[in-house]
Amino acid sequence: MGTFKIEGGHQLKGSIQPQGAKNEALQILCAVLLTPEKVTISNIPDIVDVNKLIMLLGNLGVKTQKNGPGSYTFQADDINLSYLESEQFKEEGRGLRGSIMIVGPLLARFGKGYIPKPGGDKIGRRRLDTHFEGFIKLGATFRYNREDYFYGVEAKKLKGTYMLLDEASVTGTANIVMAAVLAEGTTTIYNAACEPYLQQLCKMLNRMGAKISGVGSNLLSIEGVDELGGTSHRMLPDMIEIGSWIGLAAMTRSELTIKNVSWGDLGQIPEVFRKLGITVERKGDDIHIPEHKDGYEIQNYIDGSILTISDAPWPGFTPDLLSIILVVATQARGSVLVHQKMFESRLFFVDKLIDMGAKIILCDPHRASVIGHDFKSKLKATTMVSPDIRAGISLLIAALSAKGTSTIHNIEQIDRGYENIDERLRAIGAKIVRL
C-alpha cells in the first residue's frame, strides 16, 4: 500500500496543466471496438484506471501502438472473443468500473458482450440496470450468473427502438449509444445524459460514420448504420482535476494558473466555487486564481438562508467535486450545507477532516453541514487512509493546507484518477513525498 508524506502550510505558485479527462477516456477507449479500422486518440491520461482498460483491450485482441505521451493508435480488426469467457477476463474486468462500457460495442459488432460485476470506488450502490435494460430494449437476451456475478447479453441483430431511461446515467447512455449506432433502424433515447464527455463520444462516433442527432440534449436520435470507420480524437481536459486545482489554490491561499481548461465545457464549476467566495478569473482559455490573503466568504441566498451546494445531472454540478467543495468550505467565512444526492457512502471521509479540526456535522449519509474556520484555526496534520479517488484528493488538499506533516495511506486510489500528482504538485512548490 503506497503512502504520501505531506508537509502542509506552504503557499504554492505557478501554473498547472490539467490531464486528459478520465471519465471521457473510459468511454472513448471502448468505442475503438466498433470498427476494424485504426482509431488514434490523444491527450489520454496516464492513470491506473485508464491503463488497466488499455491492457484489457489488448488482451481482447486490440492492437495498441503508443505514438508518444498520451497518444495511442488502436485497431480492433482481430478480436479474441474467447477471452471474454476466460478466468483471466473475469479477474481483470472485475478490477475496473469502466470495463462495463465494452459490452455495448461488443454486442453491436459481434452479437455478444460479457462482463463480470465491475469494481471501482466504494462510494455506495452503482447499479447497472440502465445499461442492460437498454440492451434488452434493443433486442438483446440478458443472462446473469449469480454464482460468479457474471453478466451477458447476446443478439443476432439489434433493432432500433424508443426508450426512456430510468436515470440519466452517463456510462449507461454511452453504452446504449455505442450499441445503437450499428443497430437496424432508428433508436431514440430520452432522459439521456448530456455531459461534455458524452458529447465528445457522440461527435467521435459521427466522424466514424454514425448518425447521431440531438448531441448535447437529453433526447438523442440514432439512425443505425452498417459499419463504422477509423478517426482521430483528442480528449477534453479533466474538469474534475480543474475543480481540484481551484480548491487547492483557495485552501493554500496560493496564486495558481490552470492552463487550457476548455471554459465552454466547465458548466457551473466556476460559478459554484465563486459562491464559496473564491475568485475565479478567466484569462483566455486559462483559469487564474489569485492569492486569497483575506480568505473567502460563502454567499448566502437572497433571503439570507444558508447556501446549499448539491449535485445534479449535467448541466447541474458534478457529484465528483462535492468532496472538494466540502474541504474548501472548512476554511471559508460562513456555513454551507453539502448535499450529495447520488452516492450514499461518499461523505463518510468527513471523520478524517473532523480529526484534523474541521467543524462538520454529518447530518445523514447524504448531507453534511460545514462551519468554516476563516483560516483563524488551521487544520491539524494527521494520518489517514484514502477511501476513494475523490475523497483521496480532498484529503490531500486538506493535508497541503494543514499545520504539520500528514501521512495518507492507500494512495493507489488517488493514482487511479490523477496522473503523476506528486511530481506535478512539487513543480508548484508542494512538499510531498511518495514513500
VOPAGU-2260 file (C-alpha; in pm, 1 decimal, decimal comma):
REM VOPAGU-2260
SITE   aa  ch    i         X         Y         Z
SITE  MET   A    0       0,0       0,0       0,0
SITE  GLY   A    1     155,4     330,4    -114,3
SITE  THR   A    2     186,3     636,6     107,5
SITE  PHE   A    3     221,4    1013,9      68,0
SITE  LYS   A    4     404,0    1218,9     330,6
SITE  ILE   A    5     292,2    1582,0     310,8
SITE  GLU   A    6     434,4    1884,6     487,2
SITE  GLY   A    7     145,6    2129,3     494,7
SITE  GLY   A    8     113,5    2504,2     536,6
SITE  HIS   A    9     319,6    2610,8     231,7
SITE  GLN   A   10     196,0    2851,4     -33,2
SITE  LEU   A   11     212,8    2724,4    -391,1
SITE  LYS   A   12     280,2    2927,5    -704,6
SITE  GLY   A   13     290,1    2874,9   -1078,0
SITE  SER   A   14      80,5    2705,9   -1343,9
SITE  ILE   A   15     -52,7    2356,9   -1382,1
SITE  GLN   A   16    -182,7    2176,3   -1691,4
SITE  PRO   A   17    -488,2    1953,4   -1637,1
SITE  GLN   A   18    -461,9    1597,1   -1763,4
SITE  GLY   A   19    -696,1    1445,5   -2020,3
SITE  ALA   A   20   -1040,3    1358,5   -1887,3
SITE  LYS   A   21   -1054,9    1021,6   -1710,1
SITE  ASN   A   22   -1431,3     980,3   -1749,3
SITE  GLU   A   23   -1413,7    1061,6   -2120,7
SITE  ALA   A   24   -1122,1     823,0   -2173,8
SITE  LEU   A   25   -1311,9     523,0   -2036,5
SITE  GLN   A   26   -1591,1     579,2   -2293,9
SITE  ILE   A   27   -1375,0     672,1   -2592,0
SITE  LEU   A   28   -1136,7     377,4   -2549,6
SITE  CYS   A   29   -1425,5     129,4   -2553,4
SITE  ALA   A   30   -1556,1     284,5   -2877,0
SITE  VAL   A   31   -1248,1     159,5   -3069,4
SITE  LEU   A   32   -1414,8    -185,4   -3058,4
SITE  LEU   A   33   -1683,6     -61,4   -3300,7
SITE  THR   A   34   -1457,7     -62,0   -3609,2
SITE  PRO   A   35   -1181,0    -277,1   -3761,0
SITE  GLU   A   36   -1007,9      42,3   -3878,2
SITE  LYS   A   37    -744,6     244,0   -3691,4
SITE  VAL   A   38    -850,0     498,8   -3428,5
SITE  THR   A   39    -592,9     744,8   -3293,6
SITE  ILE   A   40    -663,4     908,2   -2956,9
SITE  SER   A   41    -456,2    1182,8   -2793,0
SITE  ASN   A   42    -445,9    1351,7   -2450,8
SITE  ILE   A   43    -509,8    1015,8   -2280,2
SITE  PRO   A   44    -429,9    1045,7   -1907,6
SITE  ASP   A   45    -156,1     815,5   -1777,8
SITE  ILE   A   46    -352,8     686,5   -1477,5
SITE  VAL   A   47    -419,7     343,7   -1329,2
SITE  ASP   A   48    -784,7     305,5   -1437,8
SITE  VAL   A   49    -716,2     406,7   -1798,8
SITE  ASN   A   50    -402,2     190,6   -1824,8
SITE  LYS   A   51    -599,9    -108,0   -1691,5
SITE  LEU   A   52    -858,9     -58,3   -1965,6
SITE  ILE   A   53    -590,3     -30,2   -2236,2
SITE  MET   A   54    -439,4    -357,3   -2107,1
SITE  LEU   A   55    -782,7    -524,4   -2108,3
SITE  LEU   A   56    -841,7    -411,8   -2469,7
SITE  GLY   A   57    -501,1    -553,2   -2563,3
SITE  ASN   A   58    -589,6    -888,8   -2407,6
SITE  LEU   A   59    -912,4    -881,0   -2607,4
SITE  GLY   A   60    -704,6    -859,6   -2925,0
SITE  VAL   A   61    -699,5    -484,4   -2992,7
SITE  LYS   A   62    -367,1    -383,7   -3148,8
SITE  THR   A   63    -221,4     -96,2   -2947,7
SITE  GLN   A   64      55,1     136,7   -3062,6
SITE  LYS   A   65     189,2     416,3   -2842,6
SITE  ASN   A   66     271,8     721,4   -3056,2
SITE  GLY   A   67     403,5     942,0   -2774,9
SITE  PRO   A   68     297,2    1075,9   -2435,0
SITE  GLY   A   69     -80,1    1039,1   -2408,2
SITE  SER   A   70    -125,5     933,5   -2772,2
SITE  TYR   A   71    -220,2     584,8   -2892,2
SITE  THR   A   72    -346,3     421,2   -3209,7
SITE  PHE   A   73    -586,6     128,5   -3167,1
SITE  GLN   A   74    -706,6    -127,5   -3421,3
SITE  ALA   A   75    -972,7    -383,9   -3333,8
SITE  ASP   A   76    -951,8    -595,7   -3652,2
SITE  ASP   A   77    -880,6    -932,6   -3486,4
SITE  ILE   A   78   -1084,1    -960,5   -3164,6
SITE  ASN   A   79   -1043,8   -1271,1   -2948,0
SITE  LEU   A   80   -1399,2   -1328,0   -2822,3
SITE  SER   A   81   -1297,1   -1642,0   -2629,9
SITE  TYR   A   82   -1108,7   -1413,3   -2386,5
SITE  LEU   A   83   -1449,6   -1287,8   -2265,7
SITE  GLU   A   84   -1524,9   -1628,0   -2112,0
SITE  SER   A   85   -1180,1   -1683,6   -1958,6
SITE  GLU   A   86   -1091,2   -1672,3   -1589,5
SITE  GLN   A   87    -832,4   -1404,9   -1676,2
SITE  PHE   A   88   -1106,4   -1173,2   -1808,6
SITE  LYS   A   89   -1326,0   -1236,8   -1504,8
SITE  GLU   A   90   -1038,3   -1122,6   -1284,5
SITE  GLU   A   91    -923,1    -824,9   -1494,2
SITE  GLY   A   92   -1272,5    -696,2   -1577,3
SITE  ARG   A   93   -1371,9    -706,1   -1212,2
SITE  GLY   A   94   -1098,8    -461,1   -1114,2
SITE  LEU   A   95   -1226,3    -167,9   -1320,2
SITE  ARG   A   96   -1560,9      12,2   -1318,3
SITE  GLY   A   97   -1517,4     138,4   -1674,9
SITE  SER   A   98   -1495,9    -214,9   -1814,7
SITE  ILE   A   99   -1877,6    -221,7   -1829,6
SITE  MET   A  100   -1859,6       0,1   -2140,8
SITE  ILE   A  101   -1701,5    -269,9   -2359,0
SITE  VAL   A  102   -2037,4    -452,1   -2355,1
SITE  GLY   A  103   -2227,8    -214,2   -2587,6
SITE  PRO   A  104   -1965,9    -208,7   -2866,9
SITE  LEU   A  105   -1908,9    -587,4   -2849,2
SITE  LEU   A  106   -2282,6    -656,9   -2856,3
SITE  ALA   A  107   -2332,8    -424,3   -3155,5
SITE  ARG   A  108   -2045,4    -557,0   -3365,8
SITE  PHE   A  109   -2011,7    -921,8   -3260,4
SITE  GLY   A  110   -2354,9   -1007,8   -3122,3
SITE  LYS   A  111   -2244,9   -1073,7   -2765,1
SITE  GLY   A  112   -2091,1    -894,8   -2470,7
SITE  TYR   A  113   -1995,2   -1027,1   -2127,3
SITE  ILE   A  114   -1867,1    -861,8   -1811,4
SITE  PRO   A  115   -1801,2    -960,1   -1450,2
SITE  LYS   A  116   -1951,8    -733,7   -1186,4
SITE  PRO   A  117   -1718,4    -429,9   -1211,4
SITE  GLY   A  118   -1527,0    -281,8    -918,9
SITE  GLY   A  119   -1428,2      84,0    -872,8
SITE  ASP   A  120   -1485,7     325,6    -586,2
SITE  LYS   A  121   -1652,0     215,7    -264,6
SITE  ILE   A  122   -1896,1     506,4    -262,8
SITE  GLY   A  123   -2228,7     323,8    -243,9
SITE  ARG   A  124   -2450,6     134,0    -484,3
SITE  ARG   A  125   -2377,2     187,4    -853,2
SITE  ARG   A  126   -2630,7     -23,3   -1031,3
SITE  LEU   A  127   -2606,4    -146,9   -1390,4
SITE  ASP   A  128   -2978,7    -179,7   -1460,7
SITE  THR   A  129   -2987,6     117,5   -1700,6
SITE  HIS   A  130   -2721,0     -41,5   -1922,7
SITE  PHE   A  131   -2885,3    -382,0   -1950,4
SITE  GLU   A  132   -3244,6    -254,9   -1974,5
SITE  GLY   A  133   -3128,9     -51,2   -2274,8
SITE  PHE   A  134   -2967,6    -353,6   -2440,2
SITE  ILE   A  135   -3281,4    -562,5   -2379,4
SITE  LYS   A  136   -3497,0    -292,3   -2543,2
SITE  LEU   A  137   -3264,3    -307,7   -2845,3
SITE  GLY   A  138   -3342,7    -679,5   -2870,9
SITE  ALA   A  139   -3066,8    -847,2   -2670,0
SITE  THR   A  140   -3115,9   -1151,1   -2447,8
SITE  PHE   A  141   -2984,6   -1096,8   -2095,1
SITE  ARG   A  142   -2840,0   -1356,0   -1858,7
SITE  TYR   A  143   -2676,7   -1331,4   -1519,6
SITE  ASN   A  144   -2479,7   -1596,6   -1333,5
SITE  ARG   A  145   -2530,6   -1524,6    -963,3
SITE  GLU   A  146   -2259,8   -1765,3    -851,5
SITE  ASP   A  147   -1971,3   -1571,4   -1006,4
SITE  TYR   A  148   -2150,8   -1236,7   -1067,8
SITE  PHE   A  149   -2113,9   -1263,0   -1445,0
SITE  TYR   A  150   -2338,4   -1067,4   -1684,1
SITE  GLY   A  151   -2402,6   -1143,5   -2050,0
SITE  VAL   A  152   -2607,0   -1008,1   -2340,8
SITE  GLU   A  153   -2648,5   -1166,4   -2684,6
SITE  ALA   A  154   -2833,3   -1073,4   -3004,2
SITE  LYS   A  155   -2815,6   -1175,9   -3369,8
SITE  LYS   A  156   -2907,1    -820,7   -3475,4
SITE  LEU   A  157   -3003,4    -524,1   -3258,7
SITE  LYS   A  158   -3310,8    -329,0   -3366,6
SITE  GLY   A  159   -3369,0      41,2   -3306,2
SITE  THR   A  160   -3644,6     143,8   -3066,4
SITE  TYR   A  161   -3767,0     422,1   -2836,3
SITE  MET   A  162   -3653,6     415,8   -2475,2
SITE  LEU   A  163   -3695,7     638,3   -2172,0
SITE  LEU   A  164   -3400,2     582,3   -1939,2
SITE  ASP   A  165   -3484,0     534,0   -1570,0
SITE  GLU   A  166   -3191,5     763,1   -1482,1
SITE  ALA   A  167   -2963,9     994,0   -1681,0
SITE  SER   A  168   -2667,8     758,7   -1635,0
SITE  VAL   A  169   -2354,5     879,4   -1817,1
SITE  THR   A  170   -2198,3     535,6   -1859,8
SITE  GLY   A  171   -2540,7     381,6   -1928,4
SITE  THR   A  172   -2614,3     635,1   -2203,4
SITE  ALA   A  173   -2266,5     588,3   -2353,4
SITE  ASN   A  174   -2303,8     210,0   -2356,9
SITE  ILE   A  175   -2650,1     218,9   -2516,8
SITE  VAL   A  176   -2539,4     477,2   -2777,2
SITE  MET   A  177   -2243,7     257,2   -2875,8
SITE  ALA   A  178   -2477,5     -40,3   -2915,0
SITE  ALA   A  179   -2739,2     157,6   -3110,8
SITE  VAL   A  180   -2504,9     304,1   -3375,0
SITE  LEU   A  181   -2486,9     -36,7   -3550,7
SITE  ALA   A  182   -2848,9    -138,0   -3482,2
SITE  GLU   A  183   -3107,6    -177,2   -3756,1
SITE  GLY   A  184   -3337,4     126,4   -3776,3
SITE  THR   A  185   -3362,1     433,3   -3552,0
SITE  THR   A  186   -3311,2     443,3   -3175,6
SITE  THR   A  187   -3447,7     731,2   -2967,9
SITE  ILE   A  188   -3308,9     777,7   -2615,7
SITE  TYR   A  189   -3496,1    1016,7   -2385,0
SITE  ASN   A  190   -3355,2    1123,6   -2045,4
SITE  ALA   A  191   -3011,3    1064,9   -2195,2
SITE  ALA   A  192   -2707,9    1202,4   -2012,7
SITE  CYS   A  193   -2565,5    1507,1   -2191,2
SITE  GLU   A  194   -2228,5    1564,4   -2017,1
SITE  PRO   A  195   -1949,0    1713,6   -2233,9
SITE  TYR   A  196   -1769,9    1375,9   -2226,1
SITE  LEU   A  197   -2075,2    1203,8   -2373,7
SITE  GLN   A  198   -2098,1    1480,9   -2633,7
SITE  GLN   A  199   -1734,7    1406,7   -2719,6
SITE  LEU   A  200   -1818,5    1038,0   -2767,1
SITE  CYS   A  201   -2112,6    1118,7   -2997,1
SITE  LYS   A  202   -1904,2    1360,5   -3204,0
SITE  MET   A  203   -1630,3    1098,9   -3241,3
SITE  LEU   A  204   -1883,7     831,4   -3344,9
SITE  ASN   A  205   -2032,6    1071,0   -3603,0
SITE  ARG   A  206   -1684,7    1125,2   -3750,2
SITE  MET   A  207   -1659,6     744,7   -3773,8
SITE  GLY   A  208   -1980,7     737,7   -3980,5
SITE  ALA   A  209   -2254,6     714,9   -3716,6
SITE  LYS   A  210   -2572,8     922,4   -3749,2
SITE  ILE   A  211   -2644,9    1070,1   -3405,1
SITE  SER   A  212   -2854,5    1385,2   -3367,9
SITE  GLY   A  213   -2955,7    1580,8   -3057,3
SITE  VAL   A  214   -2598,9    1579,0   -2921,9
SITE  GLY   A  215   -2583,6    1796,1   -2608,3
SITE  SER   A  216   -2952,4    1745,6   -2525,6
SITE  ASN   A  217   -3129,8    1476,7   -2325,2
SITE  LEU   A  218   -3305,5    1345,1   -2638,1
SITE  LEU   A  219   -3077,4    1152,5   -2872,0
SITE  SER   A  220   -3178,7    1006,5   -3207,8
SITE  ILE   A  221   -2950,6     741,0   -3357,9
SITE  GLU   A  222   -3000,6     614,3   -3710,7
SITE  GLY   A  223   -2821,9     280,1   -3732,2
SITE  VAL   A  224   -2550,2     225,1   -3994,0
SITE  ASP   A  225   -2390,4     -95,1   -4127,5
SITE  GLU   A  226   -2032,0     -14,2   -4028,2
SITE  LEU   A  227   -1804,6     250,0   -3880,7
SITE  GLY   A  228   -1460,7     365,2   -3996,0
SITE  GLY   A  229   -1148,1     499,2   -3829,5
SITE  THR   A  230   -1089,1     850,0   -3697,8
SITE  SER   A  231    -870,8    1058,4   -3468,2
SITE  HIS   A  232    -985,2    1217,6   -3143,9
SITE  ARG   A  233    -846,2    1445,9   -2874,4
SITE  MET   A  234    -973,1    1427,3   -2515,5
SITE  LEU   A  235   -1100,7    1728,3   -2324,7
SITE  PRO   A  236    -911,4    1838,8   -2012,3
SITE  ASP   A  237   -1039,7    1674,0   -1694,5
SITE  MET   A  238   -1298,4    1906,8   -1534,6
SITE  ILE   A  239   -1272,0    1722,9   -1201,0
SITE  GLU   A  240    -899,2    1786,9   -1189,3
SITE  ILE   A  241    -959,0    2152,6   -1281,7
SITE  GLY   A  242   -1200,7    2184,5    -989,2
SITE  SER   A  243    -946,6    2012,5    -763,4
SITE  TRP   A  244    -679,6    2272,0    -850,3
SITE  ILE   A  245    -923,7    2559,7    -786,5
SITE  GLY   A  246    -989,4    2413,4    -441,8
SITE  LEU   A  247    -618,2    2356,9    -378,1
SITE  ALA   A  248    -533,8    2720,6    -462,7
SITE  ALA   A  249    -804,7    2852,2    -228,6
SITE  MET   A  250    -716,8    2625,5      66,0
SITE  THR   A  251    -342,7    2702,5      48,8
SITE  ARG   A  252    -407,0    3074,2     -27,6
SITE  SER   A  253    -189,8    3037,5    -335,4
SITE  GLU   A  254    -180,4    3211,2    -671,5
SITE  LEU   A  255    -225,6    2947,4    -941,6
SITE  THR   A  256    -297,8    2943,4   -1314,7
SITE  ILE   A  257    -473,6    2639,0   -1456,9
SITE  LYS   A  258    -388,8    2613,9   -1827,6
SITE  ASN   A  259    -612,9    2529,2   -2126,2
SITE  VAL   A  260    -927,9    2436,9   -1931,0
SITE  SER   A  261   -1182,2    2441,1   -2220,6
SITE  TRP   A  262   -1402,4    2700,3   -2047,6
SITE  GLY   A  263   -1705,0    2618,3   -2261,7
SITE  ASP   A  264   -1719,4    2266,2   -2115,1
SITE  LEU   A  265   -1691,3    2357,2   -1745,1
SITE  GLY   A  266   -2061,9    2429,9   -1692,8
SITE  GLN   A  267   -2137,0    2550,4   -1340,1
SITE  ILE   A  268   -1799,4    2460,6   -1188,7
SITE  PRO   A  269   -1650,6    2816,0   -1183,2
SITE  GLU   A  270   -1976,9    2966,4   -1053,4
SITE  VAL   A  271   -2013,0    2716,4    -768,2
SITE  PHE   A  272   -1660,9    2797,6    -644,3
SITE  ARG   A  273   -1747,0    3168,0    -671,6
SITE  LYS   A  274   -2044,2    3105,0    -440,2
SITE  LEU   A  275   -1788,3    2995,1    -180,9
SITE  GLY   A  276   -1623,4    3335,6    -221,9
SITE  ILE   A  277   -1331,3    3217,1    -438,4
SITE  THR   A  278   -1214,5    3449,6    -715,7
SITE  VAL   A  279   -1208,5    3252,7   -1042,6
SITE  GLU   A  280   -1073,9    3469,9   -1325,8
SITE  ARG   A  281   -1089,2    3383,3   -1693,6
SITE  LYS   A  282    -774,9    3464,4   -1892,3
SITE  GLY   A  283    -817,8    3337,0   -2246,9
SITE  ASP   A  284    -875,7    2964,9   -2202,4
SITE  ASP   A  285    -693,8    2961,9   -1865,1
SITE  ILE   A  286    -824,7    2998,7   -1509,7
SITE  HIS   A  287    -633,7    3230,4   -1277,1
SITE  ILE   A  288    -684,5    3201,6    -901,7
SITE  PRO   A  289    -526,8    3497,9    -718,2
SITE  GLU   A  290    -384,9    3469,8    -367,8
SITE  HIS   A  291    -672,9    3492,7    -118,2
SITE  LYS   A  292    -485,8    3683,5     155,3
SITE  ASP   A  293    -807,9    3775,1     335,4
SITE  GLY   A  294    -972,8    3435,2     284,2
SITE  TYR   A  295   -1306,4    3384,1     112,7
SITE  GLU   A  296   -1667,7    3425,5     225,3
SITE  ILE   A  297   -1959,4    3195,5     141,3
SITE  GLN   A  298   -2257,8    3369,3     -16,9
SITE  ASN   A  299   -2596,9    3318,3     140,7
SITE  TYR   A  300   -2917,7    3303,2     -59,9
SITE  ILE   A  301   -3100,5    3632,2    -130,0
SITE  ASP   A  302   -3329,9    3577,6     170,5
SITE  GLY   A  303   -3030,0    3522,0     399,6
SITE  SER   A  304   -3072,6    3143,9     434,0
SITE  ILE   A  305   -2771,8    2911,0     433,6
SITE  LEU   A  306   -2625,0    2813,9      95,6
SITE  THR   A  307   -2679,1    2454,2     -19,6
SITE  ILE   A  308   -2447,1    2300,4    -280,7
SITE  SER   A  309   -2577,2    1976,7    -429,2
SITE  ASP   A  310   -2506,6    1752,9    -724,8
SITE  ALA   A  311   -2731,8    1701,7   -1026,7
SITE  PRO   A  312   -2708,9    1554,4   -1377,5
SITE  TRP   A  313   -2539,3    1783,3   -1631,4
SITE  PRO   A  314   -2571,9    2076,2   -1668,6
SITE  GLY   A  315   -2600,3    2057,7   -1288,8
SITE  PHE   A  316   -2294,7    2039,7   -1064,4
SITE  THR   A  317   -2094,5    1716,6   -1088,6
SITE  PRO   A  318   -2101,8    1487,5    -780,5
SITE  ASP   A  319   -1728,7    1420,6    -827,1
SITE  LEU   A  320   -1644,3    1770,4    -698,7
SITE  LEU   A  321   -1860,5    1777,9    -385,2
SITE  SER   A  322   -1576,2    1627,6    -178,1
SITE  ILE   A  323   -1353,9    1918,7    -288,2
SITE  ILE   A  324   -1627,9    2173,3    -208,0
SITE  LEU   A  325   -1664,7    2025,0     139,7
SITE  VAL   A  326   -1291,5    2055,7     216,0
SITE  VAL   A  327   -1267,2    2409,2      76,6
SITE  ALA   A  328   -1564,2    2516,8     290,6
SITE  THR   A  329   -1380,0    2418,0     611,0
SITE  GLN   A  330   -1169,9    2738,2     586,7
SITE  ALA   A  331   -1432,9    2974,9     445,9
SITE  ARG   A  332   -1615,7    3251,1     631,7
SITE  GLY   A  333   -1967,5    3129,6     686,0
SITE  SER   A  334   -2153,2    2799,2     658,0
SITE  VAL   A  335   -2274,9    2572,7     379,8
SITE  LEU   A  336   -2480,5    2255,9     350,5
SITE  VAL   A  337   -2329,1    1998,8     112,3
SITE  HIS   A  338   -2593,3    1760,2     -24,7
SITE  GLN   A  339   -2456,1    1452,0    -204,2
SITE  LYS   A  340   -2769,1    1303,8    -364,0
SITE  MET   A  341   -2622,0    1032,8    -579,8
SITE  PHE   A  342   -2399,3     812,1    -360,7
SITE  GLU   A  343   -2474,7     720,0      -1,4
SITE  SER   A  344   -2115,7     649,0     110,7
SITE  ARG   A  345   -1924,6     934,4     -47,5
SITE  LEU   A  346   -1933,4    1166,1     255,6
SITE  PHE   A  347   -1801,0     907,9     500,9
SITE  PHE   A  348   -1448,6    1052,4     473,8
SITE  VAL   A  349   -1552,3    1360,3     676,8
SITE  ASP   A  350   -1446,5    1190,1    1001,2
SITE  LYS   A  351   -1085,8    1235,4     882,3
SITE  LEU   A  352   -1146,6    1610,1     840,3
SITE  ILE   A  353   -1310,5    1630,9    1183,2
SITE  ASP   A  354    -998,1    1464,2    1326,9
SITE  MET   A  355    -799,7    1747,2    1163,0
SITE  GLY   A  356   -1013,4    2005,9    1342,6
SITE  ALA   A  357   -1278,1    2084,4    1081,0
SITE  LYS   A  358   -1624,3    2186,1    1202,2
SITE  ILE   A  359   -1852,0    1946,6    1013,2
SITE  ILE   A  360   -2182,1    1792,6    1115,7
SITE  LEU   A  361   -2263,7    1479,0     917,2
SITE  CYS   A  362   -2643,8    1505,3     915,7
SITE  ASP   A  363   -2700,8    1171,8     738,8
SITE  PRO   A  364   -2523,3     967,8     464,3
SITE  HIS   A  365   -2609,8    1233,1     205,2
SITE  ARG   A  366   -2574,4    1569,3     383,3
SITE  ALA   A  367   -2301,2    1748,9     574,9
SITE  SER   A  368   -2313,0    2095,0     731,4
SITE  VAL   A  369   -1978,8    2278,7     728,8
SITE  ILE   A  370   -1893,2    2577,0     951,0
SITE  GLY   A  371   -1583,3    2750,0     815,9
SITE  HIS   A  372   -1279,4    2848,6    1025,6
SITE  ASP   A  373   -1192,7    3157,3     814,3
SITE  PHE   A  374    -824,9    3045,5     848,7
SITE  LYS   A  375    -830,6    3152,8    1216,8
SITE  SER   A  376    -771,6    2790,5    1310,5
SITE  LYS   A  377    -565,4    2579,2    1071,0
SITE  LEU   A  378    -641,6    2214,0    1013,3
SITE  LYS   A  379    -402,3    1986,6    1204,9
SITE  ALA   A  380    -183,7    1725,7    1037,2
SITE  THR   A  381    -283,3    1363,2    1086,2
SITE  THR   A  382    -252,0    1009,5     946,1
SITE  MET   A  383    -535,1     892,7     721,6
SITE  VAL   A  384    -635,3     636,8     456,6
SITE  SER   A  385    -780,0     731,4     116,6
SITE  PRO   A  386   -1117,0     554,7      68,1
SITE  ASP   A  387   -1179,0     654,0    -297,0
SITE  ILE   A  388   -1038,7     876,5    -573,0
SITE  ARG   A  389   -1228,3    1196,9    -494,4
SITE  ALA   A  390   -1206,0    1167,8    -116,5
SITE  GLY   A  391    -835,7    1093,0    -163,4
SITE  ILE   A  392    -763,9    1417,6    -349,0
SITE  SER   A  393    -977,1    1608,5     -96,9
SITE  LEU   A  394    -773,8    1470,6     194,3
SITE  LEU   A  395    -455,2    1556,1       3,1
SITE  ILE   A  396    -572,2    1918,5     -34,5
SITE  ALA   A  397    -657,3    1926,9     336,1
SITE  ALA   A  398    -309,4    1794,8     421,6
SITE  LEU   A  399    -136,1    2053,6     199,6
SITE  SER   A  400    -318,3    2332,0     387,5
SITE  ALA   A  401    -274,6    2180,6     735,4
SITE  LYS   A  402     -22,4    2265,9    1004,2
SITE  GLY   A  403     242,3    1993,1    1035,1
SITE  THR   A  404     321,3    1673,0     845,8
SITE  SER   A  405      39,9    1439,8     737,0
SITE  THR   A  406      50,6    1083,7     608,4
SITE  ILE   A  407    -200,1     944,3     356,9
SITE  HIS   A  408    -207,6     567,2     300,6
SITE  ASN   A  409    -373,2     374,3      15,2
SITE  ILE   A  410    -270,9     640,1    -237,6
SITE  GLU   A  411    -334,7     385,7    -514,9
SITE  GLN   A  412    -688,4     525,0    -500,5
SITE  ILE   A  413    -556,0     872,5    -589,0
SITE  ASP   A  414    -332,1     727,6    -864,4
SITE  ARG   A  415    -641,5     573,7   -1023,3
SITE  GLY   A  416    -758,7     920,7   -1125,3
SITE  TYR   A  417    -467,3    1167,1   -1107,1
SITE  GLU   A  418    -156,0    1148,8   -1325,5
SITE  ASN   A  419     186,2    1184,0   -1155,0
SITE  ILE   A  420      19,9    1401,4    -895,0
SITE  ASP   A  421     314,7    1422,0    -655,3
SITE  GLU   A  422     555,9    1535,5    -930,1
SITE  ARG   A  423     311,6    1794,9   -1059,8
SITE  LEU   A  424     244,5    1931,4    -711,0
SITE  ARG   A  425     617,0    1953,5    -630,9
SITE  ALA   A  426     660,6    2159,3    -950,4
SITE  ILE   A  427     439,5    2433,6    -798,3
SITE  GLY   A  428     603,6    2421,8    -454,8
SITE  ALA   A  429     423,6    2146,6    -260,9
SITE  LYS   A  430     620,1    1948,1      -2,5
SITE  ILE   A  431     505,0    1596,4     -86,8
SITE  VAL   A  432     699,2    1268,4     -93,1
SITE  ARG   A  433     585,8     928,5    -218,9
SITE  LEU   A  434     704,6     655,4      17,6
